């Protein structure tokens, strides 16, 4: 789990690559939208259903969109809805072929390249849908993807939909994550997955307004298995949704603002390289949204201008950043005493 901006809340369990099931479709959507960006509610180009997508719509052993006809056209946005809302495997493969001119393997290579770019070091994609048990990842890796893809307006809008009518389909799409979207916890996606090898998997996004801010909270839970037989992981899907609901509820309840830096607080020193130093202090309070016990990343930098050799006390010379990524907060820092360049005598003494 992590709060976007303030950073990771915590990680539980061994981060061993496990089958993702349909959570893999998050990467499929990410690659498609990266290559073919859409503005919010923009339909995008028309995509034609081919004979393979029609035939795969009759495969009763996997999630799919039924009733397609060859040559039928849908907008890219509607295809993303079919991919993410009911978790259609035949649409995942169709989008892969559309993106690459018919080469699903080339699309999988794009998925793996995107994973590498995002620092998902324990992830391997072998198919666009996640049906193949060779598509594996960890919760930590999936969180990196979730944070990246939730920046996309079109994606964020789609995954928050409990249902959606699609022109050309006989029935509206129903979200597999619908019970969580309607749980009153301000959950807005992202994607469920289930299979016998994967059990239940879920990557989720939720919001809560705290102290005038509404941060995005992200989490991923994988490898959730019920005891006993569980064909296609249906019961394990219910388990991961219930376990995730408890976690989301607890995190939202604990989320609170905390002043982590006070005005005038010592936050570092400027070293002259000869054993002397000048204190650096925060110029104002800084408040972060997080949960009790959460460890925050602090980084001190020079900001836009290079550090001067000399400066009067109170001169702003750098920036202290709390958190990581988009949404991280920062406060200017100033020298707490006059910053003076070492004298020639001090340098000579040091050199001797």
C-alpha positions in Angstrom: 0.0 0.0 0.0 1.1 3.6 -0.6 -0.3 7.1 -0.4 0.7 8.8 -3.6 3.0 11.7 -2.7 3.8 10.7 0.9 5.0 7.1 -0.1 4.7 3.5 1.0 2.5 2.6 3.9 3.7 -1.0 4.2 4.4 -4.3 2.6 3.4 -7.7 4.0 4.6 -11.1 2.8 7.4 -12.4 0.6 7.7 -10.5 -2.7 7.9 -13.7 -4.8 6.7 -13.5 -8.4 3.2 -15.1 -8.6 0.7 -15.4 -11.4 -1.3 -12.2 -11.8 -4.4 -13.5 -13.6 -6.4 -10.6 -15.1 -4.5 -7.9 -13.1 -2.1 -8.2 -16.1 -4.7 -6.2 -18.1 -3.6 -3.1 -16.3 -0.3 -3.3 -18.2 -2.2 -4.0 -21.5 -4.2 -0.8 -21.0 -1.1 1.1 -20.0 0.8 0.1 -23.1 -2.3 0.8 -25.4 -2.9 4.3 -23.8 0.8 5.1 -23.9 1.0 4.4 -27.6 -2.5 5.7 -28.4 -3.2 8.4 -25.8 -6.8 9.5 -25.2 -8.1 12.6 -23.5 -10.8 12.1 -20.8 -14.0 10.9 -22.5 -12.4 11.1 -26.0 -13.6 8.0 -28.0 -10.4 7.6 -30.1 -10.1 5.6 -33.3 -12.4 2.8 -34.3 -11.1 -0.8 -33.8 -12.5 -3.7 -35.8 -13.4 -7.0 -34.2 -11.6 -9.8 -36.2 -12.7 -13.4 -36.6 -10.3 -14.5 -33.8 -11.9 -12.2 -31.3 -15.4 -13.5 -32.3 -14.3 -17.1 -31.9 -12.7 -16.5 -28.5 -15.9 -14.9 -27.4 -17.4 -18.4 -27.4 -14.7 -19.8 -25.0 -16.7 -20.6 -21.9 -13.6 -21.3 -19.8 -12.5 -17.6 -19.7 -13.9 -14.1 -19.3 -14.7 -12.6 -22.6 -17.1 -10.4 -24.6 -19.7 -12.6 -26.3 -21.8 -11.9 -29.4 -19.2 -10.0 -31.4 -19.4 -10.2 -35.2 -16.4 -9.9 -37.5 -16.0 -6.4 -38.9 -17.9 -4.8 -36.0 -16.3 -1.6 -34.9 -15.9 -0.1 -31.5 -14.1 3.0 -30.3 -10.7 2.6 -28.5 -12.4 4.0 -25.4 -15.1 1.3 -25.6 -12.5 -1.3 -26.1 -10.7 -0.2 -22.9 -14.0 -0.4 -21.1 -14.5 -4.0 -22.4 -10.9 -4.8 -21.3 -11.1 -3.4 -17.8 -14.7 -3.5 -16.6 -15.7 -7.2 -17.3 -12.1 -8.3 -17.9 -12.5 -9.6 -21.5 -9.6 -11.8 -22.5 -10.5 -11.8 -26.2 -10.5 -8.0 -26.2 -7.0 -8.0 -24.5 -5.7 -10.1 -27.4 -7.6 -8.0 -30.0 -6.0 -4.8 -28.7 -2.6 -6.4 -28.8 -3.1 -7.3 -32.4 -4.5 -3.9 -33.3 -1.5 -2.2 -31.7 1.1 -4.3 -33.5 -0.5 -5.1 -36.8 -1.4 -8.6 -35.7 1.6 -9.7 -33.7 0.6 -10.6 -30.1 4.1 -11.6 -29.2 5.4 -8.2 -30.2 2.8 -6.6 -27.9 4.0 -8.8 -25.0 7.5 -7.6 -25.7 6.2 -4.0 -25.3 4.6 -5.0 -22.0 7.9 -6.3 -20.7 9.7 -3.2 -21.9 7.2 -1.0 -20.1 7.6 -3.1 -16.9 11.4 -2.6 -17.1 11.0 1.1 -17.6 8.8 1.3 -14.5 11.3 -0.6 -12.4 9.2 -3.7 -12.1 12.1 -6.0 -11.6 10.2 -9.1 -10.5 7.6 -9.1 -13.3 7.3 -11.1 -16.5 4.5 -10.9 -19.0 3.8 -13.8 -21.3 0.4 -12.8 -22.6 -1.9 -9.7 -22.8 -4.7 -11.1 -20.7 -3.1 -12.8 -17.7 -4.7 -16.1 -18.4 -1.3 -17.7 -18.9 0.2 -18.7 -15.5 3.6 -17.6 -16.9 2.6 -14.0 -16.5 3.9 -13.3 -13.0 4.6 -10.3 -10.8 4.7 -9.1 -7.2 2.4 -6.7 -5.2 5.2 -4.2 -5.0 5.8 -4.2 -8.7 2.1 -3.9 -9.5 1.9 -0.8 -7.2 4.5 0.9 -9.4 2.3 0.2 -12.4 -0.8 1.3 -10.6 0.7 4.7 -9.7 1.8 5.2 -13.3 -1.4 4.3 -15.0 -3.7 6.1 -12.6 -2.2 9.4 -13.9 -4.1 8.7 -17.2 -7.4 10.5 -17.2 -9.1 8.1 -19.6 -8.0 5.0 -17.7 -8.9 6.5 -14.3 -12.4 7.3 -15.5 -13.0 3.8 -16.9 -11.9 1.8 -13.9 -14.2 3.8 -11.6 -17.3 2.7 -13.5 -19.5 0.0 -11.9 -21.1 -0.6 -15.3 -21.2 0.8 -18.8 -23.5 0.5 -21.8 -21.7 -0.1 -25.1 -23.4 0.6 -28.4 -23.3 -2.6 -30.4 -23.4 -5.0 -27.4 -26.7 -6.5 -26.2 -25.9 -6.1 -22.5 -24.2 -3.4 -20.5 -20.7 -4.2 -19.1 -20.7 -5.1 -15.3 -17.6 -4.4 -13.3 -16.1 -7.5 -11.6 -15.0 -5.1 -8.9 -18.5 -3.7 -8.5 -19.1 -4.7 -4.9 -16.0 -2.7 -3.8 -16.8 0.3 -6.0 -20.2 0.5 -4.2 -18.9 -0.2 -0.7 -19.0 3.4 0.4 -15.2 3.6 0.7 -14.6 5.9 -2.3 -12.9 3.1 -4.2 -12.3 3.9 -7.8 -10.9 0.7 -9.4 -8.5 -0.8 -10.4 -8.6 -4.5 -11.4 -9.5 -7.9 -10.1 -8.0 -11.2 -11.2 -8.6 -14.8 -10.5 -7.5 -18.2 -11.7 -6.6 -21.5 -10.1 -2.8 -20.8 -10.2 -3.2 -17.2 -9.1 -6.0 -17.5 -6.6 -7.5 -14.0 -6.1 -5.6 -10.9 -7.0 -6.6 -7.3 -6.8 -5.0 -3.9 -7.5 -7.1 -1.1 -6.0 -7.3 2.7 -5.8 -9.2 4.7 -3.2 -9.5 8.3 -2.0 -10.2 10.1 1.2 -10.5 13.8 1.9 -8.3 14.7 4.9 -7.4 18.2 6.0 -8.6 19.8 2.8 -6.7 17.3 0.6 -7.9 14.2 -1.2 -4.9 11.9 -1.7 -4.9 8.8 -3.8 -4.3 5.6 -1.9 -3.1 2.5 -3.8 -2.8 -1.1 -2.9 -2.2 -4.5 -4.4 -3.0 -7.9 -2.9 -1.9 -11.2 -4.6 -1.8 -14.9 -4.0 -5.0 -15.2 -2.0 -6.3 -18.8 -1.9 -9.2 -20.4 -0.1 -8.9 -23.8 1.4 -10.2 -26.7 -0.8 -11.1 -26.9 -4.5 -11.6 -23.6 -6.2 -12.1 -24.0 -10.0 -10.9 -20.8 -11.9 -10.3 -19.1 -8.5 -13.9 -17.7 -8.1 -14.0 -18.2 -4.3 -10.4 -16.8 -4.0 -11.6 -13.7 -5.9 -14.2 -13.1 -3.2 -11.5 -13.7 -0.5 -9.1 -11.1 -2.0 -11.9 -8.6 -2.4 -13.0 -9.0 1.3 -9.4 -8.9 2.6 -8.7 -5.8 0.5 -11.9 -4.2 1.8 -10.7 -4.6 5.4 -7.3 -3.1 4.5 -8.8 -0.1 2.7 -11.2 0.5 5.5 -8.4 0.5 8.1 -6.1 2.7 6.0 -8.8 5.3 5.3 -9.7 5.3 9.0 -6.1 5.9 10.0 -5.2 8.5 7.4 -4.5 11.8 8.9 -2.4 15.0 8.5 0.8 15.3 10.4 3.2 18.2 10.6 6.5 16.5 10.0 8.7 19.6 9.6 8.5 22.8 11.7 9.6 26.3 10.8 13.1 26.9 12.1 13.8 23.2 12.5 17.4 22.1 11.8 17.3 19.9 8.7 20.9 19.7 7.6 24.3 21.4 7.2 26.4 22.9 4.5 30.0 21.6 4.9 32.9 23.8 3.8 35.0 20.6 3.2 37.5 21.7 5.9 35.6 20.6 9.0 33.4 23.7 9.3 29.6 23.7 8.7 26.6 26.1 8.5 23.2 24.9 9.7 20.2 24.7 7.3 16.7 25.3 8.7 13.2 24.9 7.3 11.5 28.3 6.5 8.0 27.1 7.3 5.9 24.1 8.6 5.2 21.2 6.3 2.3 18.9 6.7 1.9 15.4 5.1 -1.1 13.1 4.8 -0.2 9.6 6.0 -0.9 6.9 8.7 0.7 6.5 12.1 4.1 4.8 12.0 4.6 5.4 8.2 8.2 6.1 7.4 8.7 9.1 5.1 11.5 9.7 2.6 13.3 13.0 3.1 15.7 14.4 0.5 17.6 17.7 0.6 18.6 19.4 -2.6 19.9 22.7 -3.8 16.8 23.5 -5.8 16.8 25.4 -9.0 19.9 27.5 -8.2 23.4 26.3 -7.3 24.5 26.6 -3.7 26.2 30.0 -3.2 29.7 30.3 -1.6 28.4 33.0 0.7 25.0 34.0 2.0 23.5 36.0 4.9 21.5 34.1 7.6 17.9 33.5 6.4 18.8 33.2 2.7 17.0 30.4 1.0 19.6 28.0 -0.5 17.8 24.7 -1.0 14.6 22.6 -0.8 13.7 19.8 1.6 11.3 17.3 -0.1 9.1 14.9 2.0 7.7 11.9 0.2 8.3 10.6 -3.3 7.0 10.9 -6.8 4.1 13.1 -8.0 2.5 14.8 -5.0 5.6 14.9 -2.8 5.7 18.0 -0.7 8.6 20.4 -0.3 9.7 23.3 1.9 12.4 25.9 1.2 15.4 25.7 3.5 17.7 28.6 4.5 21.0 29.0 6.1 20.6 29.5 9.9 23.8 31.5 10.2 25.9 33.5 7.8 27.4 31.2 5.1 31.1 32.3 4.8 33.6 30.9 2.4 36.7 29.5 4.1 39.6 32.0 4.4 42.8 31.6 2.5 44.6 30.9 5.7 42.2 28.1 6.6 42.8 26.5 3.3 46.6 26.8 3.5 46.6 25.3 7.1 44.4 22.5 5.8 46.7 21.8 2.9 49.8 21.7 5.1 
